[in-house]
Amino acid sequence: MKEMNTIVPSFNATIEKSIIDNWDLDALTDYKGLTLQYHDVARKIEKLHILFENSGLKRGDKVALCGRNSANWAVAFLATLTYGAVAVPILHEFTADQVHNIVNHSEAKLLFVGDVVAQAIQPQEMTNLEGIINLPDYSLMISRTDKLTYAREHLNEMFGKKYPKYFRREHVKYYHEDNPNQMAMINYTSGTTGFSKGVMIPYRALWSNYDFAMHVLGNKVIKRGDKVISILPMAHMYGMAFEFIFEFLHGCHVYYLTRVPSPAIIAQAFSDIKPAIIIAVPLVIEKIIRKRVFPKIQDGKIKLLMNMPFISKKVEEKICEQVSTAFGGNFYEIIIGGAAFNQEVEQFLQRIRFPYTVGYGATECAPIICYADYKDFVAGSCGKPVKNMEVKIDSPDPENVPGEILARGLNVMLGYYKNTEATAQTIDSEGWYHTGDLGTMDANKNVFIKGRSKNMLLGANGQNIYPEEIEDKLNSMDLVVESVVVQRDTKLVGLVYPDYEEVSARKISDNELKNIMEANRLVLNQEVPAYCKVAEIEIMKEEFAKTPKKSIKRFLYT
């Protein structure tokens, strides 16, 4: 840790080098829309730099971005960093109030917005903003200074004056004084507990996550010119680091879906683009497998063949091929992270030897903490501590007794913006980041997550109950889409959102549905320890409210 400044090169210099080296390659595509090559990105960045400079934006000023993933979103982000300003990405699923709150709390001077967000926000609620810029064409939605208005109106003229012949590689010169510990961005955690905190991410953490990805993927698996699909929001660190920054710095071609990524749209994009690697949250993978793969396997003949020892390997290979085809058929592996993976789906993928792995991270580590290549991945784990990071379990017996997972290294944040109290509670005096997650670590350094410490319930006799473990079993049962286990007095209650599509397809009455859920409860209680038994099941009429990362907002139901 002492040599941090000597380890980390300039992150902005890395962006500059990628643009120069990959000048004529395709860089960013809006799916079914326009493609920008690396030199187009450079020209757009240059124009935004001229706009920033002439509107009076200074190094260190904050620039917020809120909109669906798109090539122009990516360009505005790169322009902000390479100018020396601080990017504040905001999830476009946030409510207008949350957007106002984050813009005001971060003291952003400028805000880039997508067309949907533009209609929802109230500019008068964000008094510190000097301007709001539309992402689709970088036009001004609102300007509060003459400098900004003038700069936007005369942008092409200023650009032409600065580059009278044409804009070439040698003109690409970015702000390089990015000290490793300097703040590059503030990322507000969606969190599952009320008000989100602004995570201050330094340049070293962005560089270190890129360095890790180059080490495990870039040097042997993913090549320049390879294609990837950006499914996760770029305003989320997981999507930002591994579906955008790593690929862009490595000369890959990133496709943006630019609309709500429904399973049908994602499946179509997989088959059109055939990505070289897939980064996803469990929900996306589970939905595609449950809808497109499981129904075929329930067929009696295939079931029989899968149970015959000699034939089963062949059948499993065939099924693995089909599952791979559903994801484009050209990927090295699928990396899953962001939430717990359903055991039934995971066991199925294990059985057919499907190339998937599960990683572990947090916004506070920008985001990666643990990962293993699918060939070394141990089922049920979330990989091992990654390059530039160390991990320990705060427990007297880390292999057998769950303790809090602590992480330390280049990826760790500077702290929470304007919240020294929360920072002090999260990063201790030795630099360990306290994740709030519980886990164990085996002798080979594989980490196994046992639940969120703040979700832990206490049994009547002081037993630790991890609701996620009960939910995982419940979610595999008939007609259960998702569930939350809560404690009422000393009783455990399972809140269940059923598969209403299936209910109507099978013409199941309300009464029958209750009976099926009761049968599920009885089976569940045979599979869990006595102190984890569920006393009743409550049927929910609507899906659970979720964070943009698709984890359930537990605090609304407990």
N, C-alpha and C positions, 0 to 999 in steps of 0.2 A: 504493500500500500504506500510505503514511503516514496517509491520511485514513480508514483502515478504520473507526474508531469513528463517523465522521460519515456514512459511506455506509450502514451497516447499521441498519435499524430493529429494534425488539425482535421476535424470532421469536415469543415467546409472545403478544405483542400481536396478531400476525398471525393466530394460531390463534383468539384471542378474537374478533377482528373477523369472521372467517369464520363462526364459530358464530352470532354476533348477526345478521349480514347474511343468513344462509341458514337461519334458525331453523326454518322450516316445510318445508324441502326434505328429500327422502330423502338420507341420508348414507352409511350402511354396511349392506350386506345379506349375510347368510350364504346363499349360493345354495341355493334350495329350503328356506329357513328364514326367520328373522325379519329385519325391516328396522328400523333405528334412524334416526329423523330427526335433524337437527342438534340440536334441543332435547332429544331423548332422550340424545344423546351428552353434552350439557352437564350433564344431571342425574346421569348415571353418573359423570362426572368429579368433580362436586361431592361425591358420596358417597365416592369414593375419596380425595379430599382430606381429608374429615372422618376417614376411617379412618387415613390417613397421619399426620395431625396428632395424633390422640388415641393413636396407638400410639407416638409419640415419634420419628417419622422427621424428620430435619432436612434443610434445604436442602443440596444437595451430597452427600447419602447416595446410595448406589447401589441401584437396583431392577432386578433381572434379569427377563427375560420369555422363556419357552421353550415354544413350542407351535405347532401349525399356524396359518396365517393365519385370523383370524376377526374379527368386529366387536368382540368383547370384548378381543381382543389389541390392536387399534388404540386402543380407549378407554383401556386400562391404560397404553399408551405415551404418549398425549396427557396423561393425568392426571399421569404422572411428570414430564414436562417442565414443564407449567404449574404444578406445585407447587414447581419449582426443584430437583428431585432429578435424578440422572443415570441415564439409561436404559441397560441392558446387554442388548440383544437377543441371543438365542442361537439358532442354527439348530436346529430340532427334529430334524434328521437326525443330529445329533451323538450319539456314544455316551454312556451314562450317565457314564463316566469323564471325558469331555471336558466335559460339563455341570458336573460337580463341580469340575473344574479351573478353569473360567472363573468360576463363582460364587465360588470361594475366592480366585482371583487378583484379581478385581475388588472383593473385599470387600463384596459385595452384602448388604444388610440383609434385603431381602424378595425372594422369587422367585414370579412368576406362572407356573403350569404348565398346559398342555393335558392332556386326559385320558390320552393315550397316554404322554406324558412322565412323568406322575404315577406310572404303574405301573413305569417303568424306573429312576427315580432312587432313591438311598439317602440319606435326609435326614441320617443320622448321619455321612455323609462331608462334610457342609457345616456345620461347627460355628459359623461366624459368623452364619448366618441367624437372624433373629428369628421368621421365619414363612414358610410356603409357602401361596400362595393359588391356588385352582382357577380357571382362566379361565372355564369354562362358566357359573359362577354367583357367582364371587367369594367362595365359602365358604372356610373355613380348612381346609387339608389338615393343617397342623401349626402350632401356635403355641407359642413358647418364652417369651413374656412375658405377664404378667397384663394389661398395658395393651392389647396387641393383641387378646387374647381378649375383654376387656370392650368395646373399641371395636367389634369385629365383632358381638358379641351385641346391642349397643344402637345399631347404626348407623341404623336407620330412625327410632328415637326421637330421636336427636341431629339427624338431618336435619329431622324434623318440628318440632323446637324452634327450629331456626335459620330455617326458612322456614314459619311457621305457616299462611300463606294458600296460596300455591303458588310454585313456583320460576319466575322470569321472566328475560327477557333482561337486565334491569338488574342482576341478581345475578351475572352472569358477570364475575368479576374475577380475573385470573390474575397470577402472579408475573412482574413486568416488569423486574426488575433484571438481566435476562439480558444481560450485557456481551458484545459480539460475540466476544471471545476466551475466554469462559467455556466450560468443557466441558459439552456437552449430553448426549453419549452416548459409550459405549465399544463399538466394534464389533470383535469378534474375527475376524480374517481366517481363512477356511477354509484358504486357501493350499494349494499343492500340495507343500509341503515340511514335513512333520512338525509341530512345535509352532506353534500360531497365536499371533499377536501382537495385543494389544489396541490398536486404533486410537482415539486420543482425538479425537473430532469436536467442534469448537466450534460455538456457535450461528450464527456468521457463515457457516460452510460449509453448514449446513442451509438458511439463508435464501438464500444465493447460488445454490444448486442450484434452489430454488423460483423465484428471480428469473430465472434462465436459462430455465426451463420456461415461465414467464409470457411472457417475451420472444419465444420461438420458437413457442409453441403457444397460450398462454392468451389472448393479445390478438387472435388472428385465427382460430384453428382450433377449439379446445376451448371450449365454452360452459358456463355454469352449468347444472346439471341433466343434463349429458351423462353417459353411463354408461361405466364401464371395468371390466375384469376384472383382479383381482389374481391373477396366476399364479405369479410369482416369490415366494420367501419374503420376508416383510417384515423378517426378521432379516438380510437381505442388502441392502446399501446401494442397489443398483440398483432392486430392487422397492420398498424403503422410500421412496426419493426420487420415483420416477416412476410408481408405481402406487398411491401412497397420499398422501404429503405434498402434492405439487403439486395433486392432484385435490381433496383435502379442503379445502385452503386456497382453492381456486378455486370451491367450491360444487358439485362433481360428486358423482356417486353411484357408490360403489365396491362391487363384488360380490366376495365371497370364496368360493373353491371349497370350502374347509374339509375337503377330503379329498385323497388322492394324485391329482395332476392327470394322469391317463393321457390319451393322445391322444384317446380316445373321449369322455371327460368334457369335455375342453377343446373339442372340436369341437361337442358338444351345447351347451355354454355359449355359444360364439360365436354359434350360430344362435338361441338363446333371447334373449340379452342385446343382441346387435349393438353391440359396443363402439365408441366414437368414435375410439379410438386403441389400438394393440396394442404392448405392450412385451414382448420375448421374448428367450430365448437361442436360438442357431442350432438346437440339437437339436430344440426344439418345432416350429419352422418346417420343418426338413428332414424330420422324421418325417411331418408332415401332407402335405407335397408328394410325398414318395416313395411314401406309401401311397395317397393319394387322387387325385393328379394324374398322376404319371408313368405308371401303368398305362394310363390312357386315351390318353395321347399315343403310347404305343408301338404303338398300332393302325396298321396299314399305311396305311389311307386318309388318316388325319390327318397321318401322317408325310409322305406324298406331297404333300398340300396345303400343308404348312408349307414345303416346298422349292420351291414354285412362286411366283415373285416377285409376281405380281399378286394371287393369292389369299392368300398367306401373312399379309399384314397383317390381313386380315379374320379369319383363323383365329386368329392371335395375340391379337386383341382378344377373341374368343370365349373362348379359354383363360384370358386374364387375368380375364375376368368370372367364370369357374368357380372360379379360385383365390380371387378376392375373396369369392365366396359361401361358400367353405369357412371363411373367417374372419369370417363375419357380414355382409359386404357393406356395412358402414356406416362403415368406419374411414377416417381421413384418410391414415394411413401406418402401416407396421409398423417399429418401431425395434428393431434387433437389436444386441445387445452381449453382453459377458461371455466370449466365446470366438471363435475363428476361424470364419469362415463357409466352408462347402464351396464350392469354385469351380464345380463342375458346377451346383449349385442356384443359385448367384449368377448365373452366365451365363444360365441359363434365365429367371430373374426379370428380368434386364436385357432379354433378347430380347422378352419379352411386355410390356415397359414397366410392370412392376408397381410400385406405390408403396411401396418399402421404402428404408430407409437403415440404415447401420451406424454406431453410436457407439462411443466408447472412453472408459473410465474406470478407476478403481481405488477400493477402499474408502478409501484414504488421501486421496481427493479428494471423498468423500461423494456421488456417485462421479464426476461428469462432468468430462472433460478435452476431448474433441472430439466434434463433432456437425455434421451438415449436413442441411437439409431435403431430402426425397427429390428435389425438383425441381433442386437444386444439387449433389446427391451424385455424386461421381466413383467409378465402379465400382472395387473393389479397395482403396479408401481407407477411413478411418474418420472422415471429416469434417474440420473445421477447429477450431482452438482456440475454446472457447466464451467467452461474455460473462464478465467478471471473472477470466479466466485467460489466461496467456501460456504458449507452448510453444516449446521450442527442441530441436534435435537436436545432441547432442554429437559432432560429426563435422567434419573439415576441409572436407567437401563434402556438406552435408546433402541435396542433391537426388539425389546418385548413390551416396554411400557411407553405408551404414547406421551410425547411432550411437545411443547411449542416448537415449530420449525423456525430457526434463526438463520439469516443469510448475511454475508458480508463480502464486499468486493467492489469492483469498478462499476457494476450496474446499479448500485444503491443510490437512491435519490439524495438531494441536498437537504430535503425536509419538506414540510407543508408550508405553502405560501401564506405569510402573515398569520401563522399559527404555531408559535414556538412551543406552546404547551403540548399540542398533539405530537409535534416532532419529538420532544423529549420523552414522551410515552412510547414512541415507536422505535427510535434509534437510541441504543444505550451508549454509555461513555466509551465502550470499546469498538463502536462502529457497527455492532450487530443490529440488523433490521429485524424487528419482531413481527412475524407475518400474521399472527392471530390464528394460524392454522395448526392443527395437531397432527403429528405423524410419527412414524418410526423409521429407522434406517438400518438396513442389514449390513453384514460384514463387507459386502461388495459395494457399499455406498448407495444402493438403490433406496429411494425414498418412497414411503407408502403413506398417503394422506388418510387420516382417520376422521377428519371432520373439522369444521370451524370451531375454535374454542368458544366463540361467543354464541354458537348455536347449541352447544352442549347442554343437555337437560340433566337434572339430578333425580335419580330414582328415589323411591320412598326410603330405602336403606342406604342412601348416599352413593348408589352406583352411578357411573358416568354413562349417560345414554346419548349416542350420536344419532340424531334423527335421520341423517342422510343414509345410514346403513339400512334402516328399516324401510325408508322410502324406496331405496334401490330395489328391494325385494317386491314391494308393493307395485312399483311401476312395471314389473314384468308380468303382472297378473291380468286376467281377462278384463278387457274393456277399460283398463286404467291407462290414461295418457300421462298424467303427472299427479304428484301428491305432495302434501306437506304434513308432517307429523308434529302436532303441538301438544303441550301439556295443559290440562285443565284440572286444577286442584292436584290430586296425585295421579289422575288418569291420563293415559295417552289417547289422543283422538287423531284419526287419519282423515285429513281433508282430501277428497279425491275429485279430480276433473276427468270425467269419463270420455271415451271416444264416441261422441254423439253421432258421427258419420256412420260408424258401425252399428250403433244402437238403432238408427232409423233403417239402415239396410237390413238388419235382422228383425225389424219390427218388434222391438222389445219394449214392453210397457214400463211405466215408472215403477210399478210394483215388482216386476221381474228384475229390473235393474237393481233395486234395493236388495233383492234376494241374492243376486250374483255378487254384489259387493259384500254381503254378509258371508257368503261362502269364501270369498277371497280372504276376508278377515280371519276366518277359522284356519285356513291353510297357512296364512302368514304367521299366526300365533304358534303354529307347530314348528316354524323355522327359526324363531327368535328366542333369546333367553327369556325366562319368566318375567324379569323386570322390564322387558321391552314389549310386552304384549299390548296390543291395541284394544281398547275397551269398546270403541265404536267407530263407524265410518260415516262421515258426513259428505253428501254428494254436492259438489259445487256446480252452479249453473253456467259460470263463466270461467274462462282460462285464468290462471293466476297472473297477477300483474308482475311484469319482469323488468329488469334493468336492460339497457341496450346490449349488454353482454349475454342476455337471455338467461340470467340466473333469477330465480324467483325472489321477489321482495318479501322476505320472510317477516320482516317487522310489521307488515300490514296484517298478518294472520295470527301472530302470537299474542 
